[in-house]
Amino acid sequence: MWKSVFGRDEEEVDEREDNFYDEDNNNTDDFCNLTYTQRLYAFGGCLIGGFLLIFLSMVVFVRPIKFALLFTFGNMLAVGSTAFLIGPAEQLRKMFDPVRVYATAVYLGCLLLALICAILIHNKILTILAMICEICALIWYSLSYIPFARSMVSNLTIRLFDTEF
């Protein structure tokens, strides 16, 4: 019956479906692979978009809930941008690596503190302080993915602010 409708028999259709699943879906990474250039563009786009949302949140700072939502989403987008460089599972593993665990803890703590200050306490000064700390922690966290970047920034900071002559 099926041969008369579609012009082939059921065994031929089943064989084609099996081949489709075997050949195309054998490696699920084929659907997720990005070139190095695409990863860099996605990383840059998410990072810039995240920072743009962070700075746009300052426009609605008088409305703490809108501020907290924009600021939080911007930070999550900025931090999530590194998933394009190394992959999401690897990012989660590396976030809690001994090298980054303090930067991650400070970042997440400041993120939570900023939300609490903006949504529950409605204190603008505390929210700004938490936001400054969060941005610094985000920068420090992001620098940990560039080889020797944190040591260079630390050495530069020591040289700039050293009071000994």
Backbone as CSV, one residue per row, in Angstrom:
resi,resn,N_x,N_y,N_z,CA_x,CA_y,CA_z,C_x,C_y,C_z
1,MET,0.817,-1.186,0.000,0.000,0.000,0.000,0.867,1.258,0.000
2,TRP,1.901,1.309,0.897,2.740,2.501,0.961,3.554,2.689,-0.312
3,LYS,3.896,1.588,-0.953,4.656,1.695,-2.188,3.830,2.379,-3.257
4,SER,2.545,2.105,-3.257,1.700,2.727,-4.278,1.492,4.214,-4.001
5,VAL,1.484,4.628,-2.738,1.269,6.034,-2.399,2.543,6.861,-2.609
6,PHE,3.677,6.390,-2.068,4.912,7.159,-2.116,5.888,6.693,-3.186
7,GLY,5.631,5.597,-3.836,6.521,5.104,-4.864,7.668,4.259,-4.321
8,ARG,7.679,3.937,-3.015,8.694,3.052,-2.431,8.036,2.229,-1.340
9,ASP,8.691,1.143,-0.980,8.105,0.295,0.055,8.560,0.747,1.442
10,GLU,7.935,0.190,2.477,8.178,0.601,3.859,9.608,0.330,4.301
11,GLU,10.212,-0.774,3.844,11.581,-1.105,4.232,12.556,-0.034,3.744
12,GLU,12.335,0.480,2.552,13.207,1.510,2.005,13.093,2.805,2.823
13,VAL,11.891,3.154,3.252,11.674,4.352,4.066,12.334,4.183,5.427
14,ASP,12.147,3.003,6.057,12.770,2.751,7.354,14.297,2.809,7.257
15,GLU,14.855,2.272,6.178,16.299,2.292,6.008,16.812,3.723,5.865
16,ARG,16.098,4.551,5.122,16.503,5.955,4.966,16.429,6.705,6.292
17,GLU,15.394,6.456,7.085,15.276,7.123,8.378,16.401,6.695,9.309
18,ASP,16.742,5.396,9.311,17.849,4.921,10.134,19.162,5.563,9.707
19,ASN,19.390,5.654,8.403,20.613,6.285,7.916,20.656,7.761,8.300
20,PHE,19.515,8.432,8.269,19.465,9.838,8.645,19.899,10.029,10.090
21,TYR,19.367,9.217,10.980,19.725,9.345,12.385,21.154,8.908,12.654
22,ASP,21.620,7.893,11.946,22.982,7.416,12.164,24.024,8.403,11.652
23,GLU,23.809,8.952,10.468,24.816,9.813,9.861,24.804,11.219,10.449
24,ASP,23.631,11.807,10.561,23.566,13.213,10.934,23.577,13.453,12.435
25,ASN,22.998,12.581,13.196,22.883,12.823,14.630,23.873,12.022,15.455
26,ASN,24.777,11.342,14.789,25.773,10.574,15.517,26.639,11.482,16.370
27,ASN,26.989,12.634,15.834,27.818,13.590,16.551,26.984,14.846,16.785
28,THR,26.505,15.018,17.994,25.651,16.164,18.291,26.431,17.465,18.305
29,ASP,27.769,17.403,18.361,28.564,18.612,18.327,28.507,19.293,16.973
30,ASP,28.102,18.563,15.925,27.999,19.170,14.612,27.009,20.336,14.617
31,PHE,25.999,20.271,15.456,24.997,21.320,15.512,25.464,22.499,16.355
32,CYS,26.469,22.304,17.204,26.908,23.345,18.133,28.263,23.929,17.793
33,ASN,28.947,23.411,16.823,30.290,23.896,16.512,30.227,25.277,15.892
34,LEU,31.058,26.147,16.399,31.244,27.475,15.834,32.709,27.618,15.479
35,THR,32.988,28.400,14.458,34.382,28.649,14.129,34.974,29.567,15.188
36,TYR,36.283,29.653,15.195,36.957,30.505,16.169,36.523,31.963,15.993
37,THR,36.388,32.397,14.760,35.958,33.775,14.490,34.539,34.004,14.976
38,GLN,33.647,33.049,14.737,32.270,33.182,15.220,32.212,33.227,16.738
39,ARG,33.047,32.432,17.394,33.093,32.455,18.859,33.563,33.814,19.366
40,LEU,34.579,34.370,18.714,35.076,35.681,19.133,34.028,36.770,18.907
41,TYR,33.319,36.705,17.780,32.256,37.684,17.529,31.129,37.547,18.551
42,ALA,30.733,36.326,18.850,29.668,36.106,19.838,30.112,36.561,21.223
43,PHE,31.363,36.256,21.584,31.903,36.707,22.859,31.894,38.228,22.927
44,GLY,32.423,38.872,21.908,32.465,40.331,21.882,31.080,40.948,21.890
45,GLY,30.164,40.375,21.122,28.802,40.895,21.077,28.084,40.776,22.414
46,CYS,28.206,39.632,23.044,27.567,39.449,24.355,28.212,40.323,25.421
47,LEU,29.530,40.441,25.380,30.223,41.266,26.366,29.849,42.735,26.200
48,ILE,29.857,43.220,24.971,29.476,44.615,24.723,28.007,44.831,25.043
49,GLY,27.150,43.887,24.649,25.727,43.992,24.982,25.481,43.986,26.479
50,GLY,26.221,43.160,27.190,26.090,43.123,28.646,26.509,44.429,29.284
51,PHE,27.653,44.963,28.844,28.107,46.241,29.394,27.165,47.379,28.999
52,LEU,26.596,47.301,27.807,25.622,48.312,27.391,24.389,48.287,28.293
53,LEU,23.896,47.097,28.604,22.757,46.991,29.523,23.121,47.482,30.924
54,ILE,24.343,47.239,31.347,24.781,47.725,32.655,24.741,49.246,32.684
55,PHE,25.264,49.871,31.649,25.281,51.332,31.637,23.906,51.913,31.356
56,LEU,23.067,51.210,30.600,21.686,51.669,30.415,20.886,51.571,31.707
57,SER,21.279,50.672,32.573,20.573,50.551,33.847,20.739,51.805,34.689
58,MET,21.803,52.551,34.451,22.001,53.798,35.195,20.943,54.838,34.825
59,VAL,20.404,54.753,33.607,19.379,55.692,33.171,18.109,55.506,33.993
60,VAL,17.795,54.278,34.336,16.576,53.998,35.106,16.903,53.728,36.570
61,PHE,17.985,54.342,37.053,18.415,54.086,38.424,17.379,54.538,39.453
62,VAL,16.553,55.522,39.109,15.545,56.000,40.066,14.440,54.980,40.280
63,ARG,14.343,54.016,39.393,13.377,52.922,39.541,14.159,51.649,39.861
64,PRO,14.234,51.304,41.143,15.129,50.214,41.569,14.854,48.863,40.929
65,ILE,13.600,48.526,40.681,13.315,47.202,40.103,13.791,47.141,38.652
66,LYS,13.506,48.178,37.873,13.985,48.205,36.486,15.503,48.227,36.448
67,PHE,16.078,48.997,37.359,17.535,49.050,37.433,18.107,47.670,37.725
68,ALA,17.566,47.011,38.723,18.098,45.704,39.121,17.960,44.690,37.994
69,LEU,16.849,44.714,37.288,16.656,43.762,36.197,17.631,44.020,35.053
70,LEU,17.767,45.281,34.635,18.705,45.592,33.555,20.140,45.280,33.962
71,PHE,20.473,45.680,35.167,21.836,45.481,35.648,22.168,43.999,35.775
72,THR,21.249,43.228,36.339,21.465,41.794,36.511,21.548,41.088,35.162
73,PHE,20.627,41.404,34.256,20.666,40.764,32.945,21.930,41.142,32.186
74,GLY,22.358,42.388,32.309,23.589,42.807,31.660,24.793,42.064,32.188
75,ASN,24.848,41.867,33.486,25.966,41.127,34.068,25.937,39.657,33.694
76,MET,24.751,39.072,33.694,24.667,37.663,33.297,25.063,37.499,31.836
77,LEU,24.690,38.446,30.998,25.065,38.388,29.590,26.577,38.547,29.429
78,ALA,27.151,39.460,30.193,28.599,39.677,30.112,29.368,38.448,30.590
79,VAL,28.944,37.868,31.699,29.627,36.671,32.198,29.351,35.481,31.290
80,GLY,28.148,35.376,30.792,27.811,34.282,29.888,28.548,34.358,28.566
81,SER,29.086,35.520,28.246,29.798,35.664,26.981,31.031,34.768,26.927
82,THR,31.626,34.517,28.067,32.813,33.658,28.062,32.472,32.208,27.737
83,ALA,31.207,31.857,27.824,30.811,30.498,27.438,31.043,30.267,25.952
84,PHE,31.045,31.340,25.160,31.335,31.178,23.738,32.799,30.854,23.495
85,LEU,33.643,31.259,24.401,35.065,30.970,24.224,35.420,29.553,24.628
86,ILE,34.830,29.067,25.722,35.247,27.766,26.254,34.122,26.754,26.364
87,GLY,32.877,27.151,26.159,31.736,26.255,26.290,31.095,26.384,27.663
88,PRO,29.781,26.183,27.762,29.081,26.407,29.029,29.458,25.444,30.152
89,ALA,29.610,24.174,29.844,29.964,23.214,30.901,31.371,23.477,31.420
90,GLU,32.266,23.780,30.511,33.643,24.077,30.909,33.697,25.383,31.693
91,GLN,32.848,26.339,31.329,32.822,27.601,32.064,32.387,27.384,33.511
92,LEU,31.340,26.603,33.709,30.890,26.334,35.074,31.960,25.623,35.891
93,ARG,32.666,24.705,35.243,33.744,24.005,35.930,34.883,24.971,36.271
94,LYS,35.202,25.830,35.335,36.305,26.759,35.566,35.929,27.908,36.503
95,MET,34.654,28.235,36.588,34.240,29.306,37.500,34.578,28.949,38.948
96,PHE,34.497,27.678,39.256,34.769,27.242,40.620,36.129,26.569,40.748
97,ASP,36.988,26.815,39.771,38.371,26.399,39.829,39.068,27.218,40.918
98,PRO,40.052,26.661,41.622,40.709,27.412,42.703,41.265,28.775,42.273
99,VAL,41.623,28.907,40.997,42.153,30.189,40.518,41.072,31.261,40.489
100,ARG,39.841,30.880,40.161,38.763,31.845,39.970,37.700,31.834,41.061
101,VAL,37.816,30.971,42.020,36.732,30.804,42.981,36.488,32.084,43.786
102,TYR,37.535,32.818,44.121,37.344,34.046,44.894,36.690,35.139,44.049
103,ALA,37.144,35.291,42.810,36.532,36.275,41.921,35.071,35.922,41.653
104,THR,34.784,34.632,41.496,33.407,34.189,41.278,32.549,34.453,42.506
105,ALA,33.067,34.142,43.680,32.309,34.356,44.920,32.042,35.832,45.157
106,VAL,33.050,36.675,44.934,32.859,38.116,45.113,31.857,38.640,44.095
107,TYR,31.977,38.179,42.855,31.056,38.618,41.809,29.617,38.224,42.141
108,LEU,29.401,36.957,42.467,28.045,36.505,42.773,27.505,37.178,44.036
109,GLY,28.374,37.393,45.019,27.957,38.087,46.229,27.556,39.527,45.948
110,CYS,28.335,40.219,45.111,27.995,41.601,44.758,26.743,41.669,43.899
111,LEU,26.565,40.686,43.040,25.340,40.623,42.241,24.128,40.478,43.142
112,LEU,24.209,39.584,44.098,23.114,39.382,45.047,22.915,40.619,45.914
113,LEU,24.006,41.222,46.356,23.925,42.427,47.176,23.289,43.581,46.409
114,ALA,23.648,43.733,45.143,23.051,44.792,44.326,21.551,44.574,44.155
115,LEU,21.142,43.335,43.958,19.710,43.046,43.835,18.973,43.333,45.137
116,ILE,19.572,42.933,46.235,18.942,43.175,47.542,18.837,44.669,47.813
117,CYS,19.914,45.403,47.539,19.897,46.853,47.796,18.908,47.575,46.889
118,ALA,18.787,47.124,45.654,17.897,47.799,44.711,16.436,47.419,44.918
119,ILE,16.162,46.139,45.121,14.769,45.681,45.164,14.184,45.745,46.568
120,LEU,14.932,45.307,47.560,14.376,45.234,48.910,14.646,46.477,49.749
121,ILE,15.888,46.932,49.762,16.259,48.039,50.642,15.973,49.394,50.003
122,HIS,16.056,49.487,48.687,15.858,50.736,47.938,16.880,51.797,48.338
123,ASN,18.115,51.397,48.591,19.177,52.325,48.958,20.092,52.499,47.753
124,LYS,20.099,53.702,47.188,20.860,53.958,45.963,22.361,53.944,46.201
125,ILE,22.807,54.455,47.322,24.248,54.514,47.596,24.826,53.112,47.748
126,LEU,24.146,52.268,48.510,24.620,50.889,48.662,24.575,50.141,47.329
127,THR,23.561,50.429,46.530,23.445,49.779,45.230,24.598,50.192,44.322
128,ILE,24.955,51.463,44.334,26.076,51.934,43.517,27.381,51.289,43.983
129,LEU,27.590,51.213,45.288,28.803,50.572,45.803,28.869,49.093,45.414
130,ALA,27.743,48.403,45.528,27.705,46.993,45.129,27.947,46.847,43.632
131,MET,27.424,47.789,42.855,27.618,47.743,41.405,29.087,47.970,41.040
132,ILE,29.753,48.900,41.708,31.180,49.147,41.444,31.998,47.912,41.792
133,CYS,31.717,47.321,42.936,32.422,46.089,43.327,32.143,44.963,42.340
134,GLU,30.923,44.888,41.875,30.556,43.836,40.929,31.276,44.005,39.598
135,ILE,31.378,45.224,39.112,32.083,45.467,37.857,33.562,45.130,38.011
136,CYS,34.154,45.518,39.132,35.568,45.181,39.375,35.760,43.665,39.433
137,ALA,34.859,42.967,40.106,34.959,41.503,40.186,34.752,40.865,38.819
138,LEU,33.863,41.432,38.019,33.632,40.919,36.672,34.868,41.105,35.798
139,ILE,35.503,42.254,35.893,36.722,42.492,35.122,37.821,41.537,35.570
140,TRP,37.981,41.389,36.881,39.007,40.481,37.409,38.735,39.043,36.983
141,TYR,37.472,38.647,37.007,37.080,37.306,36.569,37.386,37.129,35.086
142,SER,37.046,38.114,34.274,37.283,38.019,32.826,38.772,37.981,32.511
143,LEU,39.573,38.700,33.274,41.019,38.692,33.046,41.645,37.328,33.324
144,SER,40.978,36.519,34.117,41.540,35.216,34.444,41.569,34.279,33.241
145,TYR,40.846,34.607,32.186,40.849,33.780,30.982,41.943,34.179,30.002
146,ILE,42.606,35.301,30.248,43.694,35.738,29.387,45.002,35.401,30.109
147,PRO,45.859,34.623,29.484,47.096,34.214,30.172,47.914,35.416,30.648
148,PHE,48.281,35.394,31.894,49.125,36.392,32.552,48.474,37.777,32.657
149,ALA,47.205,37.923,32.322,46.561,39.238,32.364,46.409,39.737,33.798
150,ARG,46.002,38.865,34.701,45.819,39.317,36.084,47.151,39.691,36.722
151,SER,48.203,38.963,36.428,49.507,39.323,37.001,50.005,40.640,36.406
152,MET,49.749,40.889,35.114,50.155,42.154,34.508,49.372,43.323,35.110
153,VAL,48.072,43.154,35.300,47.256,44.214,35.899,47.681,44.449,37.349
154,SER,47.974,43.381,38.079,48.443,43.525,39.466,49.766,44.277,39.513
155,ASN,50.708,43.918,38.658,52.004,44.605,38.628,51.845,46.060,38.211
156,LEU,50.981,46.322,37.251,50.740,47.694,36.816,50.118,48.526,37.931
157,THR,49.174,47.950,38.647,48.531,48.644,39.761,49.530,48.940,40.870
158,ILE,50.388,48.007,41.176,51.405,48.215,42.202,52.353,49.336,41.787
159,ARG,52.750,49.336,40.521,53.658,50.382,40.042,52.994,51.750,40.027
160,LEU,51.709,51.808,39.670,51.019,53.095,39.608,50.737,53.675,40.981
161,PHE,50.419,52.842,41.933,50.004,53.330,43.230,51.038,53.103,44.337
162,ASP,52.255,52.764,43.953,53.311,52.565,44.933,53.754,53.935,45.456
163,THR,53.787,54.071,46.765,54.116,55.362,47.376,55.574,55.495,47.752
164,GLU,56.333,54.413,47.584,57.760,54.477,47.895,58.511,55.074,46.724
165,PHE,59.486,55.926,47.037,60.269,56.547,45.968,61.655,55.988,45.959
